[in-house]
Amino acid sequence: MIGALVDTYQGAGEAPLYLRGTKAGEGLTAEMIAVLPKIKAVVGDHPDPMSDPEQNPDRINYKIDKTPVFIITGTSDWEEPENSGWEDFI
């Protein structure tokens, strides 16, 4: 989600496109938004499948196409769906 916030941030005074108008986006403070341009990479440890509407409150605006993302999962991770991290970038 942080990667999508970074990649949809359009500049000072604007909320990122991702989560804009959602309940989750209401929790973003001006201080949090001001940090977004400083984020240069993201590490995801056993990420949620972002194609699942129950886990991603803004699937339409979820987009990561600039920020480098490193995904860590385990071959014995039985809680996460198979290939769930991979599908986050399709």
Buried (B, 14 or more C-beta within 10 A) or exposed (E): BBBBBBBBBEEEEEBBBBBBEBEEBEEBEEEEBEEBEEBEEBEBEEBBBBBEEEEBBBEEBBEBEEBEBEBEBEEEEEEBEEEBBEBBEE
